[in-house]
Amino acid sequence: MMCHHKRISTVHVTPLFPRPTRQIQPFPLRNVPKPLYINPPIQPMLFHHVTLSRENQGRKITATLRKFQTVK
């Protein structure tokens, strides 16, 4: 019983951090703000660089960055 409980807790904790960052990357910029508000301010910055290199949409990214700065 104890082993099962520990397994469940670890399984729940581990995907919370690697999953959001990986899932956000392929999604369009429209779906970005919702998960970023939940995540800490460090993750959006890393993801922002990824969007810059991949999609090269400067105008949209600057607009989203301004939103994040106001949220901070």
FIRODREN-590240 format. One line per 10 residues: their letters; for each residue x, y, z of N, C-alpha, C, CB. Coordinates in Angstrom, 1 decimal, padded with zeros to 4 digits. Glycine has a CB too. Layout:
a) X/Y/Z/X/Y/Z/X/Y/Z/X/Y/Z ~ ...
// end
This chain:
mmchhkrist) 000.8/-001.2/000.0/000.0/000.0/000.0/000.9/001.3/000.0/-001.0/000.0/001.2 ~ 001.9/001.3/000.8/002.7/002.5/000.9/003.5/002.7/-000.4/003.8/002.3/002.1 ~ 004.0/001.6/-001.0/004.7/001.7/-002.3/003.8/002.3/-003.3/005.3/000.4/-002.7 ~ 002.6/001.9/-003.4/001.7/002.4/-004.4/001.5/003.9/-004.2/000.3/001.7/-004.4 ~ 001.3/004.3/-002.9/001.1/005.7/-002.6/002.3/006.5/-003.1/000.8/005.9/-001.1 ~ 003.5/006.1/-002.8/004.7/006.8/-003.2/004.8/006.9/-004.7/006.0/006.1/-002.6 ~ 004.5/005.8/-005.4/004.6/005.8/-006.8/003.6/006.9/-007.4/004.3/004.4/-007.4 ~ 002.4/006.9/-006.9/001.4/007.8/-007.4/001.9/009.3/-007.2/000.0/007.6/-006.7 ~ 002.5/009.6/-006.0/002.9/010.9/-005.7/004.0/011.3/-006.7/003.4/011.0/-004.2 ~ 005.0/010.4/-006.9/006.1/010.8/-007.7/005.6/011.0/-009.2/007.2/009.7/-007.7
vhvtplfprp) 004.7/010.1/-009.6/004.2/010.2/-011.0/003.5/011.5/-011.2/003.3/009.0/-011.3 ~ 002.8/012.0/-010.2/002.0/013.2/-010.3/003.0/014.4/-010.3/001.0/013.3/-009.1 ~ 004.0/014.3/-009.5/004.9/015.5/-009.3/005.8/015.7/-010.6/005.8/015.4/-008.1 ~ 006.4/014.6/-011.1/007.4/014.7/-012.2/006.8/015.3/-013.5/008.0/013.4/-012.5 ~ 005.6/014.9/-014.0/005.2/015.4/-015.2/004.8/016.9/-015.2/004.0/014.6/-015.7 ~ 004.5/017.4/-014.0/004.1/018.8/-013.9/005.1/019.8/-014.5/003.9/019.2/-012.4 ~ 006.4/019.5/-014.3/007.4/020.4/-014.8/007.9/020.2/-016.2/008.6/020.4/-013.9 ~ 008.3/018.9/-016.5/008.8/018.7/-017.9/007.6/018.7/-019.0/009.4/017.3/-018.0 ~ 006.4/018.4/-018.6/005.3/018.3/-019.5/004.9/019.7/-020.1/004.1/017.6/-018.9 ~ 004.6/020.7/-019.2/004.2/022.0/-019.7/005.2/022.6/-020.7/004.0/022.9/-018.5
trqiqpfplr) 006.5/022.6/-020.3/007.4/023.2/-021.2/007.5/022.5/-022.6/008.9/023.2/-020.6 ~ 007.4/021.2/-022.6/007.4/020.5/-023.9/006.1/020.7/-024.7/007.7/019.0/-023.7 ~ 005.0/020.7/-023.9/003.7/020.8/-024.6/003.5/022.2/-025.2/002.6/020.4/-023.7 ~ 004.0/023.2/-024.5/003.8/024.6/-025.0/004.5/024.8/-026.3/004.3/025.6/-023.9 ~ 005.7/024.3/-026.5/006.5/024.6/-027.7/005.7/024.4/-029.0/007.7/023.7/-027.7 ~ 005.1/023.2/-029.3/004.4/023.0/-030.5/003.2/023.8/-030.7/004.2/021.6/-030.7 ~ 002.5/024.2/-029.6/001.2/024.9/-029.7/001.4/026.3/-030.2/000.6/025.0/-028.3 ~ 000.4/026.9/-030.9/000.5/028.2/-031.4/000.5/029.2/-030.3/-000.8/028.5/-032.3 ~ 000.9/030.5/-030.7/001.0/031.5/-029.6/-000.3/031.8/-028.9/001.6/032.8/-030.3 ~ -001.4/031.6/-029.6/-002.7/031.9/-028.9/-002.9/031.0/-027.6/-003.9/031.6/-029.9
nvpkplyinp) -002.4/029.8/-027.6/-002.5/028.9/-026.5/-001.4/029.1/-025.4/-002.6/027.5/-026.9 ~ -000.5/030.0/-025.7/000.7/030.2/-024.8/000.3/030.9/-023.5/001.8/030.9/-025.5 ~ -000.4/032.0/-023.6/-000.6/032.8/-022.4/-001.2/032.0/-021.2/-001.4/034.0/-022.6 ~ -002.2/031.1/-021.5/-002.9/030.4/-020.4/-002.0/029.6/-019.6/-004.0/029.5/-021.1 ~ -001.2/028.7/-020.1/-000.2/027.9/-019.3/000.9/028.8/-018.7/000.4/026.8/-020.1 ~ 001.3/029.8/-019.4/002.4/030.6/-018.8/002.0/031.4/-017.6/002.9/031.6/-019.9 ~ 000.7/031.8/-017.5/000.3/032.4/-016.3/000.4/031.5/-015.1/-001.2/032.9/-016.4 ~ 000.2/030.2/-015.3/000.3/029.2/-014.2/001.8/029.0/-013.8/-000.4/027.9/-014.6 ~ 002.6/028.9/-014.9/004.0/028.5/-014.6/004.8/029.7/-014.0/004.7/028.1/-016.0 ~ 005.9/029.4/-013.4/006.8/030.5/-012.9/007.3/031.4/-014.0/007.9/029.9/-012.0
piqpmlfhhv) 007.8/032.6/-013.7/008.3/033.5/-014.7/009.5/033.1/-015.4/008.5/034.9/-014.1 ~ 010.2/032.0/-014.9/011.5/031.6/-015.6/011.1/030.8/-016.8/012.3/030.7/-014.6 ~ 010.0/030.0/-016.8/009.7/029.1/-017.9/009.2/030.0/-019.1/008.6/028.2/-017.5 ~ 008.4/031.0/-019.0/008.0/031.8/-020.2/009.2/032.4/-020.9/007.1/032.9/-019.7 ~ 010.2/032.8/-020.2/011.4/033.4/-020.8/012.1/032.4/-021.7/012.4/034.0/-019.8 ~ 012.3/031.2/-021.2/012.9/030.1/-021.9/012.1/029.8/-023.2/013.2/028.9/-021.1 ~ 010.8/029.7/-023.0/009.9/029.4/-024.1/009.9/030.5/-025.1/008.5/029.1/-023.6 ~ 010.0/031.7/-024.6/010.0/032.9/-025.5/011.1/032.8/-026.5/010.1/034.2/-024.7 ~ 012.3/032.4/-026.0/013.4/032.3/-026.9/013.2/031.2/-028.0/014.7/032.0/-026.2 ~ 012.5/030.1/-027.6/012.2/029.0/-028.5/011.3/029.5/-029.6/011.6/027.8/-027.8
tlsrenqgrk) 010.3/030.3/-029.2/009.3/030.8/-030.2/010.0/031.8/-031.2/008.1/031.5/-029.5 ~ 010.9/032.6/-030.6/011.7/033.5/-031.5/012.4/032.8/-032.6/012.6/034.4/-030.6 ~ 013.2/031.7/-032.2/014.0/031.0/-033.2/013.1/030.2/-034.1/015.0/030.1/-032.4 ~ 012.0/029.6/-033.6/011.3/028.7/-034.4/010.3/029.4/-035.3/010.5/027.7/-033.5 ~ 009.5/030.3/-034.8/008.4/030.9/-035.6/008.8/032.3/-036.1/007.1/031.1/-034.8 ~ 009.8/032.9/-035.5/010.3/034.3/-035.9/009.1/035.3/-036.1/011.0/034.1/-037.3 ~ 008.2/035.2/-035.1/007.1/036.2/-035.1/007.4/037.3/-034.1/005.7/035.5/-034.9 ~ 008.2/038.3/-034.4/008.6/039.3/-033.5/007.5/040.1/-032.9/009.6/040.2/-034.1 ~ 006.5/040.5/-033.8/005.4/041.4/-033.3/004.6/040.7/-032.3/004.6/041.8/-034.5 ~ 004.2/039.5/-032.5/003.3/038.8/-031.6/004.1/038.5/-030.3/002.8/037.4/-032.2
itatlrkfqt) 005.4/038.1/-030.4/006.1/037.8/-029.2/006.3/039.0/-028.3/007.5/037.2/-029.6 ~ 006.6/040.2/-029.0/006.8/041.4/-028.2/005.5/041.7/-027.4/007.2/042.6/-029.1 ~ 004.4/041.5/-028.1/003.1/041.8/-027.5/002.9/040.9/-026.3/001.9/041.6/-028.5 ~ 003.2/039.6/-026.4/003.0/038.7/-025.3/004.0/039.0/-024.2/003.2/037.2/-025.8 ~ 005.2/039.4/-024.6/006.2/039.7/-023.5/005.7/040.9/-022.7/007.6/040.0/-024.2 ~ 005.1/041.9/-023.4/004.6/043.1/-022.6/003.5/042.6/-021.6/004.0/044.1/-023.6 ~ 002.7/041.7/-022.1/001.6/041.1/-021.2/002.3/040.4/-020.0/000.7/040.1/-021.9 ~ 003.3/039.7/-020.2/004.0/038.9/-019.1/004.6/039.9/-018.2/005.0/038.0/-019.7 ~ 005.2/041.0/-018.7/005.8/042.0/-017.8/004.8/042.7/-016.9/006.6/043.1/-018.7 ~ 003.6/042.9/-017.5/002.6/043.5/-016.6/002.1/042.5/-015.6/001.4/044.0/-017.5
vk) 002.0/041.2/-016.0/001.6/040.2/-015.0/002.6/040.1/-013.9/001.5/038.8/-015.8 ~ 003.9/040.1/-014.2/004.9/040.1/-013.2/004.6/041.2/-012.1/006.4/040.3/-013.8
// end
